[in-house]
Amino acid sequence: MKEKLLKILEEVRPEIDFETETDFVDQGLFDSLDIATILDSICEEFDIEIGFDEIKGDNFNSIDNMLELISKYN
């Protein structure tokens, strides 16, 4: 699951080293368009529907947070 997520993230922002960076939203590495694109790709790749209440910066701030979010729906 982590490899699929990394592939999605690298397609959106190839210049970021997602293995070492953290706090993607807090550092301004993702903007709202990035999050929308990532969310759409996650839903498509993992065949899930993420609830509107889950679309908040904290859930997209790190790989671990995103994996936890995916796990809730997967």
N, CA, C and O of each residue as an XYZ file, in Angstrom:
296
protein
N       0.822     -1.182      0.000
C       0.000      0.000      0.000
C       0.877      1.260      0.000
O       0.568      2.239     -0.680
N       1.952      1.225      0.755
C       2.836      2.395      0.829
C       3.453      2.703     -0.531
O       3.595      3.871     -0.893
N       3.821      1.671     -1.286
C       4.435      1.880     -2.589
C       3.467      2.554     -3.547
O       3.855      3.438     -4.311
N       2.198      2.133     -3.507
C       1.187      2.753     -4.360
C       1.002      4.218     -3.988
O       0.896      5.077     -4.864
N       0.963      4.502     -2.702
C       0.800      5.874     -2.235
C       1.994      6.728     -2.659
O       1.814      7.850     -3.131
N       3.194      6.212     -2.496
C       4.387      6.954     -2.912
C       4.343      7.276     -4.408
O       4.725      8.371     -4.819
N       3.886      6.341     -5.204
C       3.786      6.563     -6.643
C       2.812      7.702     -6.940
O       3.088      8.557     -7.782
N       1.669      7.711     -6.247
C       0.693      8.786     -6.418
C       1.319     10.131     -6.058
O       1.217     11.095     -6.816
N       1.961     10.185     -4.903
C       2.558     11.432     -4.431
C       3.645     11.934     -5.371
O       3.732     13.131     -5.645
N       4.471     11.020     -5.864
C       5.559     11.394     -6.759
C       5.045     11.879     -8.110
O       5.709     12.677     -8.772
N       3.867     11.404     -8.529
C       3.279     11.901     -9.777
C       2.790     13.332     -9.615
O       2.851     14.124    -10.555
N       2.303     13.664     -8.420
C       1.792     15.014     -8.164
C       2.928     16.003     -7.906
O       2.931     17.109     -8.446
N       3.892     15.598     -7.080
C       4.995     16.493     -6.697
C       6.328     15.734     -6.768
O       6.872     15.352     -5.731
N       6.861     15.513     -7.978
C       8.080     14.709     -8.132
C       9.319     15.312     -7.477
O      10.300     14.605     -7.247
N       9.286     16.595     -7.179
C      10.468     17.251     -6.610
C      10.617     17.026     -5.105
O      11.640     17.395     -4.529
N       9.626     16.434     -4.468
C       9.658     16.221     -3.018
C      10.142     14.807     -2.711
O       9.715     13.844     -3.348
N      11.031     14.692     -1.739
C      11.488     13.382     -1.266
C      10.535     12.945     -0.144
O      10.722     13.311      1.016
N       9.548     12.185     -0.493
C       8.505     11.806      0.458
C       8.987     10.835      1.533
O       8.320     10.660      2.553
N      10.124     10.212      1.314
C      10.678      9.300      2.315
C      11.290     10.066      3.493
O      11.339      9.550      4.610
N      11.756     11.294      3.245
C      12.423     12.039      4.310
C      11.623     13.250      4.803
O      11.750     13.640      5.963
N      10.810     13.840      3.939
C      10.031     15.021      4.325
C       8.834     14.617      5.190
O       8.296     13.516      5.067
N       8.443     15.525      6.051
C       7.233     15.353      6.846
C       6.499     16.687      6.870
O       7.003     17.692      6.367
N       5.333     16.690      7.445
C       4.531     17.913      7.569
C       4.293     18.571      6.216
O       4.526     19.767      6.044
N       3.826     17.774      5.260
C       3.644     18.246      3.886
C       2.763     19.494      3.811
O       3.083     20.444      3.097
N       1.666     19.486      4.543
C       0.741     20.617      4.501
C       1.288     21.782      5.321
O       1.288     22.927      4.869
N       1.749     21.480      6.522
C       2.249     22.542      7.413
C       3.429     23.300      6.813
O       3.578     24.500      7.044
N       4.267     22.607      6.044
C       5.421     23.258      5.409
C       5.061     23.940      4.090
O       5.895     24.616      3.489
N       3.823     23.762      3.645
C       3.400     24.362      2.388
C       3.850     23.586      1.168
O       3.879     24.130      0.064
N       4.204     22.315      1.353
C       4.624     21.483      0.224
C       3.436     21.077     -0.644
O       3.594     20.826     -1.839
N       2.249     21.013     -0.045
C       1.006     20.719     -0.765
C       0.102     21.933     -0.681
O      -0.025     22.554      0.375
N      -0.523     22.266     -1.793
C      -1.583     23.268     -1.757
C      -2.919     22.542     -1.914
O      -2.955     21.316     -2.022
N      -3.991     23.286     -1.927
C      -5.315     22.649     -1.962
C      -5.531     21.850     -3.249
O      -6.198     20.815     -3.223
N      -4.985     22.309     -4.358
C      -5.104     21.561     -5.609
C      -4.346     20.243     -5.526
O      -4.827     19.219     -6.010
N      -3.163     20.262     -4.916
C      -2.397     19.026     -4.723
C      -3.204     18.029     -3.902
O      -3.278     16.850     -4.249
N      -3.805     18.498     -2.818
C      -4.580     17.609     -1.946
C      -5.767     17.037     -2.701
O      -6.062     15.848     -2.574
N      -6.452     17.857     -3.482
C      -7.597     17.367     -4.263
C      -7.159     16.311     -5.271
O      -7.840     15.301     -5.453
N      -6.027     16.543     -5.923
C      -5.508     15.578     -6.896
C      -5.101     14.280     -6.215
O      -5.404     13.193     -6.706
N      -4.418     14.393     -5.089
C      -3.986     13.220     -4.331
C      -5.201     12.444     -3.829
O      -5.234     11.217     -3.920
N      -6.185     13.143     -3.306
C      -7.399     12.498     -2.813
C      -8.101     11.726     -3.922
O      -8.503     10.578     -3.729
N      -8.246     12.353     -5.077
C      -8.879     11.690     -6.215
C      -8.099     10.441     -6.626
O      -8.692      9.395     -6.891
N      -6.788     10.551     -6.678
C      -5.947      9.407     -7.065
C      -6.013      8.289     -6.036
O      -6.044      7.113     -6.399
N      -6.033      8.644     -4.758
C      -6.136      7.634     -3.698
C      -7.461      6.881     -3.815
O      -7.495      5.653     -3.751
N      -8.546      7.632     -3.985
C      -9.867      7.000     -4.097
C      -9.928      6.049     -5.294
O     -10.486      4.955     -5.208
N      -9.344      6.487     -6.407
C      -9.341      5.655     -7.611
C      -8.435      4.433     -7.442
O      -8.844      3.312     -7.746
N      -7.227      4.639     -6.967
C      -6.249      3.552     -6.843
C      -6.682      2.483     -5.851
O      -6.492      1.291     -6.093
N      -7.264      2.909     -4.734
C      -7.621      1.964     -3.679
C      -9.106      1.617     -3.684
O      -9.576      0.875     -2.822
N      -9.845      2.153     -4.657
C     -11.271      1.890     -4.819
C     -12.032      2.146     -3.516
O     -12.744      1.281     -3.005
N     -11.858      3.365     -2.997
C     -12.510      3.766     -1.754
C     -13.178      5.130     -1.943
O     -12.860      5.867     -2.877
N     -14.089      5.446     -1.058
C     -14.729      6.762     -0.994
C     -14.389      7.350      0.367
O     -14.835      6.837      1.394
N     -13.620      8.399      0.383
C     -13.227      9.041      1.636
C     -14.253     10.108      1.980
O     -14.590     10.950      1.149
N     -14.742     10.066      3.205
C     -15.765     10.995      3.652
C     -15.282     12.437      3.676
O     -14.104     12.706      3.911
N     -16.203     13.355      3.432
C     -15.886     14.780      3.392
C     -15.235     15.253      4.689
O     -14.342     16.099      4.663
N     -15.677     14.714      5.814
C     -15.134     15.134      7.106
C     -13.679     14.719      7.308
O     -13.024     15.202      8.231
N     -13.171     13.841      6.465
C     -11.783     13.387      6.556
C     -10.827     14.253      5.730
O      -9.610     14.091      5.810
N     -11.384     15.170      4.940
C     -10.557     16.002      4.073
C     -10.085     17.213      4.875
O     -10.681     18.290      4.836
N      -8.996     16.991      5.599
C      -8.381     18.045      6.400
C      -6.872     17.879      6.335
O      -6.367     16.786      6.079
N      -6.165     18.960      6.567
C      -4.716     18.978      6.412
C      -3.982     17.909      7.183
O      -3.031     17.319      6.671
N      -4.407     17.650      8.406
C      -3.717     16.652      9.231
C      -3.655     15.285      8.557
O      -2.654     14.581      8.690
N      -4.697     14.903      7.845
C      -4.727     13.595      7.196
C      -3.788     13.501      5.995
O      -3.522     12.407      5.497
N      -3.286     14.644      5.531
C      -2.401     14.665      4.370
C      -1.028     15.225      4.718
O      -0.259     15.577      3.824
N      -0.716     15.309      5.994
C       0.519     15.914      6.457
C       1.718     14.966      6.398
O       2.865     15.414      6.399
N       1.457     13.667      6.348
C       2.557     12.696      6.283
C       2.080     11.426      5.599
O       0.881     11.187      5.454
N       3.031     10.633      5.189
C       2.689      9.347      4.578
C       1.946      8.478      5.581
O       0.951      7.842      5.234
N       2.421      8.444      6.824
C       1.757      7.624      7.840
C       0.313      8.052      8.044
O      -0.566      7.202      8.186
N       0.054      9.344      8.060
C      -1.319      9.828      8.235
C      -2.197      9.420      7.053
O      -3.352      9.033      7.234
N      -1.647      9.508      5.854
C      -2.412      9.115      4.667
C      -2.675      7.613      4.661
O      -3.770      7.175      4.306
N      -1.682      6.826      5.050
C      -1.874      5.376      5.118
C      -2.932      5.018      6.154
O      -3.734      4.111      5.934
N      -2.940      5.717      7.268
C      -3.954      5.488      8.295
C      -5.347      5.828      7.752
O      -6.307      5.098      8.000
N      -5.452      6.922      7.021
C      -6.719      7.308      6.427
C      -7.199      6.248      5.426
O      -8.366      5.857      5.446
N      -6.316      5.797      4.571
C      -6.673      4.767      3.590
C      -7.126      3.499      4.300
O      -8.092      2.862      3.882
N      -6.433      3.133      5.368
C      -6.768      1.922      6.117
C      -8.177      1.972      6.708
O      -8.827      0.935      6.843
N      -8.645      3.153      7.056
C     -10.002      3.292      7.592
C     -11.053      2.861      6.587
O     -12.109      2.353      6.963
N     -10.765      3.064      5.312
C     -11.734      2.809      4.254
C     -11.436      1.555      3.442
O     -12.270      1.114      2.653
N     -10.286      0.998      3.626
C      -9.851     -0.135      2.814
C     -10.159     -1.442      3.497
O      -9.861     -2.507      2.956
